[in-house]
Amino acid sequence: MMEDLDKLFPNLPLVNRAPYDAFVQIIFKDVQDYIKVKDDPHYRTVVNPDHANFADGPNTMMSFGWFERHVADGKLV
């Protein structure tokens, strides 16, 4: 894979600058869905406590964003 990246981006410095070894992306339809998940009893008692088994809680970082639709079916929306 690194050889392929070197062919695609010959001047790209191949240095791992990320301060983490994993990245998880979760996509919700809207913010309210995320709030509902965090309020769900199963999430609170099973899923969230399990975070400590595979992640460094104090150093976990979150990043938020959203998708915007600017073109659909070849037309500006």
mmCIF file of the N, C-alpha and C atoms, coordinates in Angstrom:
data_MODEL
# 
_entry.id   MODEL 
# 
loop_
_atom_site.group_PDB 
_atom_site.id 
_atom_site.type_symbol 
_atom_site.label_atom_id 
_atom_site.label_alt_id 
_atom_site.label_comp_id 
_atom_site.label_asym_id 
_atom_site.label_entity_id 
_atom_site.label_seq_id 
_atom_site.pdbx_PDB_ins_code 
_atom_site.Cartn_x 
_atom_site.Cartn_y 
_atom_site.Cartn_z 
_atom_site.occupancy 
_atom_site.B_iso_or_equiv 
_atom_site.pdbx_formal_charge 
_atom_site.auth_seq_id 
_atom_site.auth_comp_id 
_atom_site.auth_asym_id 
_atom_site.auth_atom_id 
_atom_site.pdbx_PDB_model_num 
ATOM 1   N N  . MET A 1 1  ? 0.812   -1.187 0.000   1.00 0.00 ? 1  MET A N  1 
ATOM 2   C CA . MET A 1 1  ? 0.000   0.000  0.000   1.00 0.00 ? 1  MET A CA 1 
ATOM 3   C C  . MET A 1 1  ? 0.864   1.263  0.000   1.00 0.00 ? 1  MET A C  1 
ATOM 4   N N  . MET A 1 2  ? 1.908   1.262  0.785   1.00 0.00 ? 2  MET A N  1 
ATOM 5   C CA . MET A 1 2  ? 2.756   2.457  0.862   1.00 0.00 ? 2  MET A CA 1 
ATOM 6   C C  . MET A 1 2  ? 3.397   2.753  -0.489  1.00 0.00 ? 2  MET A C  1 
ATOM 7   N N  . GLU A 1 3  ? 3.739   1.699  -1.251  1.00 0.00 ? 3  GLU A N  1 
ATOM 8   C CA . GLU A 1 3  ? 4.307   1.919  -2.587  1.00 0.00 ? 3  GLU A CA 1 
ATOM 9   C C  . GLU A 1 3  ? 3.278   2.574  -3.495  1.00 0.00 ? 3  GLU A C  1 
ATOM 10  N N  . ASP A 1 4  ? 2.020   2.144  -3.390  1.00 0.00 ? 4  ASP A N  1 
ATOM 11  C CA . ASP A 1 4  ? 0.955   2.748  -4.194  1.00 0.00 ? 4  ASP A CA 1 
ATOM 12  C C  . ASP A 1 4  ? 0.762   4.215  -3.828  1.00 0.00 ? 4  ASP A C  1 
ATOM 13  N N  . LEU A 1 5  ? 0.804   4.507  -2.538  1.00 0.00 ? 5  LEU A N  1 
ATOM 14  C CA . LEU A 1 5  ? 0.664   5.902  -2.119  1.00 0.00 ? 5  LEU A CA 1 
ATOM 15  C C  . LEU A 1 5  ? 1.815   6.744  -2.642  1.00 0.00 ? 5  LEU A C  1 
ATOM 16  N N  . ASP A 1 6  ? 3.001   6.164  -2.642  1.00 0.00 ? 6  ASP A N  1 
ATOM 17  C CA . ASP A 1 6  ? 4.162   6.890  -3.148  1.00 0.00 ? 6  ASP A CA 1 
ATOM 18  C C  . ASP A 1 6  ? 4.013   7.193  -4.637  1.00 0.00 ? 6  ASP A C  1 
ATOM 19  N N  . LYS A 1 7  ? 3.388   6.283  -5.379  1.00 0.00 ? 7  LYS A N  1 
ATOM 20  C CA . LYS A 1 7  ? 3.155   6.532  -6.802  1.00 0.00 ? 7  LYS A CA 1 
ATOM 21  C C  . LYS A 1 7  ? 2.102   7.616  -7.008  1.00 0.00 ? 7  LYS A C  1 
ATOM 22  N N  . LEU A 1 8  ? 1.059   7.597  -6.187  1.00 0.00 ? 8  LEU A N  1 
ATOM 23  C CA . LEU A 1 8  ? 0.002   8.598  -6.300  1.00 0.00 ? 8  LEU A CA 1 
ATOM 24  C C  . LEU A 1 8  ? 0.450   9.978  -5.828  1.00 0.00 ? 8  LEU A C  1 
ATOM 25  N N  . PHE A 1 9  ? 1.209   9.999  -4.752  1.00 0.00 ? 9  PHE A N  1 
ATOM 26  C CA . PHE A 1 9  ? 1.646   11.253 -4.133  1.00 0.00 ? 9  PHE A CA 1 
ATOM 27  C C  . PHE A 1 9  ? 3.155   11.194 -3.889  1.00 0.00 ? 9  PHE A C  1 
ATOM 28  N N  . PRO A 1 10 ? 3.943   11.370 -4.935  1.00 0.00 ? 10 PRO A N  1 
ATOM 29  C CA . PRO A 1 10 ? 5.396   11.183 -4.785  1.00 0.00 ? 10 PRO A CA 1 
ATOM 30  C C  . PRO A 1 10 ? 6.062   12.155 -3.811  1.00 0.00 ? 10 PRO A C  1 
ATOM 31  N N  . ASN A 1 11 ? 5.469   13.283 -3.546  1.00 0.00 ? 11 ASN A N  1 
ATOM 32  C CA . ASN A 1 11 ? 6.087   14.261 -2.643  1.00 0.00 ? 11 ASN A CA 1 
ATOM 33  C C  . ASN A 1 11 ? 5.464   14.273 -1.260  1.00 0.00 ? 11 ASN A C  1 
ATOM 34  N N  . LEU A 1 12 ? 4.574   13.328 -0.995  1.00 0.00 ? 12 LEU A N  1 
ATOM 35  C CA . LEU A 1 12 ? 3.907   13.276 0.299   1.00 0.00 ? 12 LEU A CA 1 
ATOM 36  C C  . LEU A 1 12 ? 4.840   12.681 1.338   1.00 0.00 ? 12 LEU A C  1 
ATOM 37  N N  . PRO A 1 13 ? 5.119   13.418 2.413   1.00 0.00 ? 13 PRO A N  1 
ATOM 38  C CA . PRO A 1 13 ? 5.955   12.828 3.473   1.00 0.00 ? 13 PRO A CA 1 
ATOM 39  C C  . PRO A 1 13 ? 5.200   11.679 4.139   1.00 0.00 ? 13 PRO A C  1 
ATOM 40  N N  . LEU A 1 14 ? 5.780   10.510 4.147   1.00 0.00 ? 14 LEU A N  1 
ATOM 41  C CA . LEU A 1 14 ? 5.126   9.340  4.717   1.00 0.00 ? 14 LEU A CA 1 
ATOM 42  C C  . LEU A 1 14 ? 5.519   9.181  6.179   1.00 0.00 ? 14 LEU A C  1 
ATOM 43  N N  . VAL A 1 15 ? 5.033   10.106 6.977   1.00 0.00 ? 15 VAL A N  1 
ATOM 44  C CA . VAL A 1 15 ? 5.300   10.091 8.410   1.00 0.00 ? 15 VAL A CA 1 
ATOM 45  C C  . VAL A 1 15 ? 3.953   10.040 9.118   1.00 0.00 ? 15 VAL A C  1 
ATOM 46  N N  . ASN A 1 16 ? 3.819   9.144  10.072  1.00 0.00 ? 16 ASN A N  1 
ATOM 47  C CA . ASN A 1 16 ? 2.573   9.060  10.832  1.00 0.00 ? 16 ASN A CA 1 
ATOM 48  C C  . ASN A 1 16 ? 2.572   10.173 11.868  1.00 0.00 ? 16 ASN A C  1 
ATOM 49  N N  . ARG A 1 17 ? 1.765   11.185 11.623  1.00 0.00 ? 17 ARG A N  1 
ATOM 50  C CA . ARG A 1 17 ? 1.708   12.317 12.537  1.00 0.00 ? 17 ARG A CA 1 
ATOM 51  C C  . ARG A 1 17 ? 0.505   12.248 13.466  1.00 0.00 ? 17 ARG A C  1 
ATOM 52  N N  . ALA A 1 18 ? -0.354  11.265 13.267  1.00 0.00 ? 18 ALA A N  1 
ATOM 53  C CA . ALA A 1 18 ? -1.557  11.148 14.090  1.00 0.00 ? 18 ALA A CA 1 
ATOM 54  C C  . ALA A 1 18 ? -1.177  10.688 15.499  1.00 0.00 ? 18 ALA A C  1 
ATOM 55  N N  . PRO A 1 19 ? -1.743  11.324 16.514  1.00 0.00 ? 19 PRO A N  1 
ATOM 56  C CA . PRO A 1 19 ? -1.417  10.945 17.895  1.00 0.00 ? 19 PRO A CA 1 
ATOM 57  C C  . PRO A 1 19 ? -2.270  9.776  18.395  1.00 0.00 ? 19 PRO A C  1 
ATOM 58  N N  . TYR A 1 20 ? -2.815  8.984  17.495  1.00 0.00 ? 20 TYR A N  1 
ATOM 59  C CA . TYR A 1 20 ? -3.663  7.871  17.880  1.00 0.00 ? 20 TYR A CA 1 
ATOM 60  C C  . TYR A 1 20 ? -3.414  6.703  16.942  1.00 0.00 ? 20 TYR A C  1 
ATOM 61  N N  . ASP A 1 21 ? -3.885  5.529  17.349  1.00 0.00 ? 21 ASP A N  1 
ATOM 62  C CA . ASP A 1 21 ? -3.686  4.355  16.509  1.00 0.00 ? 21 ASP A CA 1 
ATOM 63  C C  . ASP A 1 21 ? -4.992  3.795  15.956  1.00 0.00 ? 21 ASP A C  1 
ATOM 64  N N  . ALA A 1 22 ? -6.084  4.483  16.188  1.00 0.00 ? 22 ALA A N  1 
ATOM 65  C CA . ALA A 1 22 ? -7.371  4.039  15.652  1.00 0.00 ? 22 ALA A CA 1 
ATOM 66  C C  . ALA A 1 22 ? -8.278  5.247  15.441  1.00 0.00 ? 22 ALA A C  1 
ATOM 67  N N  . PHE A 1 23 ? -9.223  5.053  14.542  1.00 0.00 ? 23 PHE A N  1 
ATOM 68  C CA . PHE A 1 23 ? -10.188 6.110  14.250  1.00 0.00 ? 23 PHE A CA 1 
ATOM 69  C C  . PHE A 1 23 ? -11.541 5.444  14.043  1.00 0.00 ? 23 PHE A C  1 
ATOM 70  N N  . VAL A 1 24 ? -12.556 5.931  14.700  1.00 0.00 ? 24 VAL A N  1 
ATOM 71  C CA . VAL A 1 24 ? -13.903 5.390  14.557  1.00 0.00 ? 24 VAL A CA 1 
ATOM 72  C C  . VAL A 1 24 ? -14.790 6.512  14.040  1.00 0.00 ? 24 VAL A C  1 
ATOM 73  N N  . GLN A 1 25 ? -15.573 6.200  13.030  1.00 0.00 ? 25 GLN A N  1 
ATOM 74  C CA . GLN A 1 25 ? -16.498 7.185  12.480  1.00 0.00 ? 25 GLN A CA 1 
ATOM 75  C C  . GLN A 1 25 ? -17.910 6.647  12.636  1.00 0.00 ? 25 GLN A C  1 
ATOM 76  N N  . ILE A 1 26 ? -18.761 7.435  13.273  1.00 0.00 ? 26 ILE A N  1 
ATOM 77  C CA . ILE A 1 26 ? -20.165 7.079  13.454  1.00 0.00 ? 26 ILE A CA 1 
ATOM 78  C C  . ILE A 1 26 ? -20.983 8.207  12.850  1.00 0.00 ? 26 ILE A C  1 
ATOM 79  N N  . ILE A 1 27 ? -21.934 7.841  12.004  1.00 0.00 ? 27 ILE A N  1 
ATOM 80  C CA . ILE A 1 27 ? -22.732 8.856  11.329  1.00 0.00 ? 27 ILE A CA 1 
ATOM 81  C C  . ILE A 1 27 ? -24.180 8.740  11.791  1.00 0.00 ? 27 ILE A C  1 
ATOM 82  N N  . PHE A 1 28 ? -24.716 9.845  12.265  1.00 0.00 ? 28 PHE A N  1 
ATOM 83  C CA . PHE A 1 28 ? -26.110 9.923  12.682  1.00 0.00 ? 28 PHE A CA 1 
ATOM 84  C C  . PHE A 1 28 ? -26.860 10.822 11.716  1.00 0.00 ? 28 PHE A C  1 
ATOM 85  N N  . LYS A 1 29 ? -28.145 10.559 11.568  1.00 0.00 ? 29 LYS A N  1 
ATOM 86  C CA . LYS A 1 29 ? -28.974 11.379 10.680  1.00 0.00 ? 29 LYS A CA 1 
ATOM 87  C C  . LYS A 1 29 ? -29.013 12.823 11.166  1.00 0.00 ? 29 LYS A C  1 
ATOM 88  N N  . ASP A 1 30 ? -29.113 12.994 12.480  1.00 0.00 ? 30 ASP A N  1 
ATOM 89  C CA . ASP A 1 30 ? -29.073 14.343 13.055  1.00 0.00 ? 30 ASP A CA 1 
ATOM 90  C C  . ASP A 1 30 ? -28.585 14.258 14.492  1.00 0.00 ? 30 ASP A C  1 
ATOM 91  N N  . VAL A 1 31 ? -28.333 15.382 15.087  1.00 0.00 ? 31 VAL A N  1 
ATOM 92  C CA . VAL A 1 31 ? -27.778 15.445 16.441  1.00 0.00 ? 31 VAL A CA 1 
ATOM 93  C C  . VAL A 1 31 ? -28.719 14.801 17.449  1.00 0.00 ? 31 VAL A C  1 
ATOM 94  N N  . GLN A 1 32 ? -30.006 14.930 17.242  1.00 0.00 ? 32 GLN A N  1 
ATOM 95  C CA . GLN A 1 32 ? -30.979 14.340 18.180  1.00 0.00 ? 32 GLN A CA 1 
ATOM 96  C C  . GLN A 1 32 ? -30.816 12.824 18.264  1.00 0.00 ? 32 GLN A C  1 
ATOM 97  N N  . ASP A 1 33 ? -30.462 12.174 17.165  1.00 0.00 ? 33 ASP A N  1 
ATOM 98  C CA . ASP A 1 33 ? -30.231 10.733 17.201  1.00 0.00 ? 33 ASP A CA 1 
ATOM 99  C C  . ASP A 1 33 ? -29.052 10.395 18.102  1.00 0.00 ? 33 ASP A C  1 
ATOM 100 N N  . TYR A 1 34 ? -28.021 11.204 18.071  1.00 0.00 ? 34 TYR A N  1 
ATOM 101 C CA . TYR A 1 34 ? -26.858 10.989 18.940  1.00 0.00 ? 34 TYR A CA 1 
ATOM 102 C C  . TYR A 1 34 ? -27.254 11.177 20.401  1.00 0.00 ? 34 TYR A C  1 
ATOM 103 N N  . ILE A 1 35 ? -28.052 12.185 20.674  1.00 0.00 ? 35 ILE A N  1 
ATOM 104 C CA . ILE A 1 35 ? -28.518 12.428 22.039  1.00 0.00 ? 35 ILE A CA 1 
ATOM 105 C C  . ILE A 1 35 ? -29.353 11.245 22.527  1.00 0.00 ? 35 ILE A C  1 
ATOM 106 N N  . LYS A 1 36 ? -30.205 10.701 21.673  1.00 0.00 ? 36 LYS A N  1 
ATOM 107 C CA . LYS A 1 36 ? -31.027 9.540  22.037  1.00 0.00 ? 36 LYS A CA 1 
ATOM 108 C C  . LYS A 1 36 ? -30.151 8.336  22.372  1.00 0.00 ? 36 LYS A C  1 
ATOM 109 N N  . VAL A 1 37 ? -29.101 8.135  21.592  1.00 0.00 ? 37 VAL A N  1 
ATOM 110 C CA . VAL A 1 37 ? -28.190 7.011  21.865  1.00 0.00 ? 37 VAL A CA 1 
ATOM 111 C C  . VAL A 1 37 ? -27.557 7.188  23.237  1.00 0.00 ? 37 VAL A C  1 
ATOM 112 N N  . LYS A 1 38 ? -27.052 8.360  23.519  1.00 0.00 ? 38 LYS A N  1 
ATOM 113 C CA . LYS A 1 38 ? -26.387 8.589  24.812  1.00 0.00 ? 38 LYS A CA 1 
ATOM 114 C C  . LYS A 1 38 ? -27.347 8.452  25.992  1.00 0.00 ? 38 LYS A C  1 
ATOM 115 N N  . ASP A 1 39 ? -28.643 8.661  25.759  1.00 0.00 ? 39 ASP A N  1 
ATOM 116 C CA . ASP A 1 39 ? -29.644 8.522  26.815  1.00 0.00 ? 39 ASP A CA 1 
ATOM 117 C C  . ASP A 1 39 ? -30.192 7.101  26.933  1.00 0.00 ? 39 ASP A C  1 
ATOM 118 N N  . ASP A 1 40 ? -29.871 6.238  25.971  1.00 0.00 ? 40 ASP A N  1 
ATOM 119 C CA . ASP A 1 40 ? -30.400 4.880  25.956  1.00 0.00 ? 40 ASP A CA 1 
ATOM 120 C C  . ASP A 1 40 ? -29.806 4.067  27.111  1.00 0.00 ? 40 ASP A C  1 
ATOM 121 N N  . PRO A 1 41 ? -30.637 3.355  27.882  1.00 0.00 ? 41 PRO A N  1 
ATOM 122 C CA . PRO A 1 41 ? -30.132 2.569  29.016  1.00 0.00 ? 41 PRO A CA 1 
ATOM 123 C C  . PRO A 1 41 ? -29.077 1.531  28.619  1.00 0.00 ? 41 PRO A C  1 
ATOM 124 N N  . HIS A 1 42 ? -29.245 0.857  27.478  1.00 0.00 ? 42 HIS A N  1 
ATOM 125 C CA . HIS A 1 42 ? -28.251 -0.135 27.038  1.00 0.00 ? 42 HIS A CA 1 
ATOM 126 C C  . HIS A 1 42 ? -26.906 0.541  26.764  1.00 0.00 ? 42 HIS A C  1 
ATOM 127 N N  . TYR A 1 43 ? -26.944 1.688  26.128  1.00 0.00 ? 43 TYR A N  1 
ATOM 128 C CA . TYR A 1 43 ? -25.700 2.423  25.875  1.00 0.00 ? 43 TYR A CA 1 
ATOM 129 C C  . TYR A 1 43 ? -25.028 2.776  27.198  1.00 0.00 ? 43 TYR A C  1 
ATOM 130 N N  . ARG A 1 44 ? -25.792 3.291  28.125  1.00 0.00 ? 44 ARG A N  1 
ATOM 131 C CA . ARG A 1 44 ? -25.219 3.740  29.405  1.00 0.00 ? 44 ARG A CA 1 
ATOM 132 C C  . ARG A 1 44 ? -24.645 2.588  30.230  1.00 0.00 ? 44 ARG A C  1 
ATOM 133 N N  . THR A 1 45 ? -25.304 1.429  30.205  1.00 0.00 ? 45 THR A N  1 
ATOM 134 C CA . THR A 1 45 ? -24.871 0.332  31.080  1.00 0.00 ? 45 THR A CA 1 
ATOM 135 C C  . THR A 1 45 ? -23.943 -0.680 30.420  1.00 0.00 ? 45 THR A C  1 
ATOM 136 N N  . VAL A 1 46 ? -23.973 -0.783 29.086  1.00 0.00 ? 46 VAL A N  1 
ATOM 137 C CA . VAL A 1 46 ? -23.176 -1.808 28.407  1.00 0.00 ? 46 VAL A CA 1 
ATOM 138 C C  . VAL A 1 46 ? -22.140 -1.199 27.458  1.00 0.00 ? 46 VAL A C  1 
ATOM 139 N N  . VAL A 1 47 ? -22.600 -0.390 26.523  1.00 0.00 ? 47 VAL A N  1 
ATOM 140 C CA . VAL A 1 47 ? -21.710 0.107  25.471  1.00 0.00 ? 47 VAL A CA 1 
ATOM 141 C C  . VAL A 1 47 ? -20.689 1.098  26.025  1.00 0.00 ? 47 VAL A C  1 
ATOM 142 N N  . ASN A 1 48 ? -21.123 2.128  26.687  1.00 0.00 ? 48 ASN A N  1 
ATOM 143 C CA . ASN A 1 48 ? -20.189 3.153  27.159  1.00 0.00 ? 48 ASN A CA 1 
ATOM 144 C C  . ASN A 1 48 ? -19.164 2.610  28.154  1.00 0.00 ? 48 ASN A C  1 
ATOM 145 N N  . PRO A 1 49 ? -19.552 1.797  29.139  1.00 0.00 ? 49 PRO A N  1 
ATOM 146 C CA . PRO A 1 49 ? -18.532 1.253  30.040  1.00 0.00 ? 49 PRO A CA 1 
ATOM 147 C C  . PRO A 1 49 ? -17.489 0.392  29.324  1.00 0.00 ? 49 PRO A C  1 
ATOM 148 N N  . ASP A 1 50 ? -17.880 -0.249 28.216  1.00 0.00 ? 50 ASP A N  1 
ATOM 149 C CA . ASP A 1 50 ? -16.952 -1.099 27.463  1.00 0.00 ? 50 ASP A CA 1 
ATOM 150 C C  . ASP A 1 50 ? -15.855 -0.279 26.791  1.00 0.00 ? 50 ASP A C  1 
ATOM 151 N N  . HIS A 1 51 ? -16.076 1.000  26.638  1.00 0.00 ? 51 HIS A N  1 
ATOM 152 C CA . HIS A 1 51 ? -15.085 1.891  26.024  1.00 0.00 ? 51 HIS A CA 1 
ATOM 153 C C  . HIS A 1 51 ? -13.726 1.744  26.705  1.00 0.00 ? 51 HIS A C  1 
ATOM 154 N N  . ALA A 1 52 ? -13.736 1.572  28.011  1.00 0.00 ? 52 ALA A N  1 
ATOM 155 C CA . ALA A 1 52 ? -12.474 1.461  28.763  1.00 0.00 ? 52 ALA A CA 1 
ATOM 156 C C  . ALA A 1 52 ? -11.678 0.209  28.389  1.00 0.00 ? 52 ALA A C  1 
ATOM 157 N N  . ASN A 1 53 ? -12.329 -0.793 27.808  1.00 0.00 ? 53 ASN A N  1 
ATOM 158 C CA . ASN A 1 53 ? -11.632 -2.023 27.434  1.00 0.00 ? 53 ASN A CA 1 
ATOM 159 C C  . ASN A 1 53 ? -10.830 -1.910 26.146  1.00 0.00 ? 53 ASN A C  1 
ATOM 160 N N  . PHE A 1 54 ? -11.093 -0.909 25.347  1.00 0.00 ? 54 PHE A N  1 
ATOM 161 C CA . PHE A 1 54 ? -10.383 -0.814 24.073  1.00 0.00 ? 54 PHE A CA 1 
ATOM 162 C C  . PHE A 1 54 ? -9.874  0.582  23.748  1.00 0.00 ? 54 PHE A C  1 
ATOM 163 N N  . ALA A 1 55 ? -10.106 1.539  24.618  1.00 0.00 ? 55 ALA A N  1 
ATOM 164 C CA . ALA A 1 55 ? -9.663  2.903  24.331  1.00 0.00 ? 55 ALA A CA 1 
ATOM 165 C C  . ALA A 1 55 ? -9.073  3.543  25.581  1.00 0.00 ? 55 ALA A C  1 
ATOM 166 N N  . ASP A 1 56 ? -8.242  4.511  25.343  1.00 0.00 ? 56 ASP A N  1 
ATOM 167 C CA . ASP A 1 56 ? -7.621  5.284  26.415  1.00 0.00 ? 56 ASP A CA 1 
ATOM 168 C C  . ASP A 1 56 ? -8.538  6.477  26.694  1.00 0.00 ? 56 ASP A C  1 
ATOM 169 N N  . GLY A 1 57 ? -9.481  6.279  27.606  1.00 0.00 ? 57 GLY A N  1 
ATOM 170 C CA . GLY A 1 57 ? -10.502 7.281  27.901  1.00 0.00 ? 57 GLY A CA 1 
ATOM 171 C C  . GLY A 1 57 ? -10.007 8.700  28.085  1.00 0.00 ? 57 GLY A C  1 
ATOM 172 N N  . PRO A 1 58 ? -9.036  8.920  28.961  1.00 0.00 ? 58 PRO A N  1 
ATOM 173 C CA . PRO A 1 58 ? -8.573  10.299 29.176  1.00 0.00 ? 58 PRO A CA 1 
ATOM 174 C C  . PRO A 1 58 ? -7.973  10.953 27.929  1.00 0.00 ? 58 PRO A C  1 
ATOM 175 N N  . ASN A 1 59 ? -7.506  10.137 26.992  1.00 0.00 ? 59 ASN A N  1 
ATOM 176 C CA . ASN A 1 59 ? -6.896  10.700 25.783  1.00 0.00 ? 59 ASN A CA 1 
ATOM 177 C C  . ASN A 1 59 ? -7.781  10.562 24.541  1.00 0.00 ? 59 ASN A C  1 
ATOM 178 N N  . THR A 1 60 ? -9.013  10.087 24.727  1.00 0.00 ? 60 THR A N  1 
ATOM 179 C CA . THR A 1 60 ? -9.936  9.973  23.606  1.00 0.00 ? 60 THR A CA 1 
ATOM 180 C C  . THR A 1 60 ? -10.347 11.360 23.144  1.00 0.00 ? 60 THR A C  1 
ATOM 181 N N  . MET A 1 61 ? -10.349 11.565 21.839  1.00 0.00 ? 61 MET A N  1 
ATOM 182 C CA . MET A 1 61 ? -10.754 12.849 21.272  1.00 0.00 ? 61 MET A CA 1 
ATOM 183 C C  . MET A 1 61 ? -11.963 12.638 20.385  1.00 0.00 ? 61 MET A C  1 
ATOM 184 N N  . MET A 1 62 ? -12.781 13.656 20.280  1.00 0.00 ? 62 MET A N  1 
ATOM 185 C CA . MET A 1 62 ? -13.945 13.600 19.406  1.00 0.00 ? 62 MET A CA 1 
ATOM 186 C C  . MET A 1 62 ? -13.891 14.772 18.440  1.00 0.00 ? 62 MET A C  1 
ATOM 187 N N  . SER A 1 63 ? -14.377 14.520 17.263  1.00 0.00 ? 63 SER A N  1 
ATOM 188 C CA . SER A 1 63 ? -14.466 15.553 16.241  1.00 0.00 ? 63 SER A CA 1 
ATOM 189 C C  . SER A 1 63 ? -15.855 15.473 15.648  1.00 0.00 ? 63 SER A C  1 
ATOM 190 N N  . PHE A 1 64 ? -16.501 16.599 15.481  1.00 0.00 ? 64 PHE A N  1 
ATOM 191 C CA . PHE A 1 64 ? -17.867 16.617 14.957  1.00 0.00 ? 64 PHE A CA 1 
ATOM 192 C C  . PHE A 1 64 ? -17.899 17.324 13.620  1.00 0.00 ? 64 PHE A C  1 
ATOM 193 N N  . GLY A 1 65 ? -18.755 16.864 12.759  1.00 0.00 ? 65 GLY A N  1 
ATOM 194 C CA . GLY A 1 65 ? -18.921 17.487 11.454  1.00 0.00 ? 65 GLY A CA 1 
ATOM 195 C C  . GLY A 1 65 ? -20.275 17.105 10.900  1.00 0.00 ? 65 GLY A C  1 
ATOM 196 N N  . TRP A 1 66 ? -20.505 17.444 9.662   1.00 0.00 ? 66 TRP A N  1 
ATOM 197 C CA . TRP A 1 66 ? -21.768 17.120 9.021   1.00 0.00 ? 66 TRP A CA 1 
ATOM 198 C C  . TRP A 1 66 ? -21.569 17.056 7.522   1.00 0.00 ? 66 TRP A C  1 
ATOM 199 N N  . PHE A 1 67 ? -22.519 16.416 6.875   1.00 0.00 ? 67 PHE A N  1 
ATOM 200 C CA . PHE A 1 67 ? -22.514 16.330 5.424   1.00 0.00 ? 67 PHE A CA 1 
ATOM 201 C C  . PHE A 1 67 ? -23.439 17.408 4.884   1.00 0.00 ? 67 PHE A C  1 
ATOM 202 N N  . GLU A 1 68 ? -23.044 18.020 3.805   1.00 0.00 ? 68 GLU A N  1 
ATOM 203 C CA . GLU A 1 68 ? -23.901 18.983 3.125   1.00 0.00 ? 68 GLU A CA 1 
ATOM 204 C C  . GLU A 1 68 ? -24.070 18.534 1.685   1.00 0.00 ? 68 GLU A C  1 
ATOM 205 N N  . ARG A 1 69 ? -25.266 18.680 1.196   1.00 0.00 ? 69 ARG A N  1 
ATOM 206 C CA . ARG A 1 69 ? -25.553 18.300 -0.182  1.00 0.00 ? 69 ARG A CA 1 
ATOM 207 C C  . ARG A 1 69 ? -25.608 19.574 -1.013  1.00 0.00 ? 69 ARG A C  1 
ATOM 208 N N  . HIS A 1 70 ? -24.702 19.666 -1.964  1.00 0.00 ? 70 HIS A N  1 
ATOM 209 C CA . HIS A 1 70 ? -24.652 20.839 -2.835  1.00 0.00 ? 70 HIS A CA 1 
ATOM 210 C C  . HIS A 1 70 ? -25.097 20.522 -4.259  1.00 0.00 ? 70 HIS A C  1 
ATOM 211 N N  . VAL A 1 71 ? -24.924 19.270 -4.659  1.00 0.00 ? 71 VAL A N  1 
ATOM 212 C CA . VAL A 1 71 ? -25.318 18.838 -6.000  1.00 0.00 ? 71 VAL A CA 1 
ATOM 213 C C  . VAL A 1 71 ? -26.033 17.507 -5.875  1.00 0.00 ? 71 VAL A C  1 
ATOM 214 N N  . ALA A 1 72 ? -27.190 17.395 -6.537  1.00 0.00 ? 72 ALA A N  1 
ATOM 215 C CA . ALA A 1 72 ? -27.931 16.145 -6.572  1.00 0.00 ? 72 ALA A CA 1 
ATOM 216 C C  . ALA A 1 72 ? -28.456 15.951 -7.990  1.00 0.00 ? 72 ALA A C  1 
ATOM 217 N N  . ASP A 1 73 ? -28.214 14.780 -8.533  1.00 0.00 ? 73 ASP A N  1 
ATOM 218 C CA . ASP A 1 73 ? -28.643 14.487 -9.905  1.00 0.00 ? 73 ASP A CA 1 
ATOM 219 C C  . ASP A 1 73 ? -28.115 15.524 -10.899 1.00 0.00 ? 73 ASP A C  1 
ATOM 220 N N  . GLY A 1 74 ? -26.903 15.972 -10.660 1.00 0.00 ? 74 GLY A N  1 
ATOM 221 C CA . GLY A 1 74 ? -26.257 16.933 -11.578 1.00 0.00 ? 74 GLY A CA 1 
ATOM 222 C C  . GLY A 1 74 ? -26.764 18.349 -11.454 1.00 0.00 ? 74 GLY A C  1 
ATOM 223 N N  . LYS A 1 75 ? -27.589 18.634 -10.448 1.00 0.00 ? 75 LYS A N  1 
ATOM 224 C CA . LYS A 1 75 ? -28.148 19.983 -10.295 1.00 0.00 ? 75 LYS A CA 1 
ATOM 225 C C  . LYS A 1 75 ? -27.779 20.563 -8.951  1.00 0.00 ? 75 LYS A C  1 
ATOM 226 N N  . LEU A 1 76 ? -27.564 21.848 -8.934  1.00 0.00 ? 76 LEU A N  1 
ATOM 227 C CA . LEU A 1 76 ? -27.274 22.556 -7.700  1.00 0.00 ? 76 LEU A CA 1 
ATOM 228 C C  . LEU A 1 76 ? -28.510 22.566 -6.810  1.00 0.00 ? 76 LEU A C  1 
ATOM 229 N N  . VAL A 1 77 ? -28.344 22.201 -5.570  1.00 0.00 ? 77 VAL A N  1 
ATOM 230 C CA . VAL A 1 77 ? -29.496 22.196 -4.635  1.00 0.00 ? 77 VAL A CA 1 
ATOM 231 C C  . VAL A 1 77 ? -29.272 23.203 -3.520  1.00 0.00 ? 77 VAL A C  1 
# 
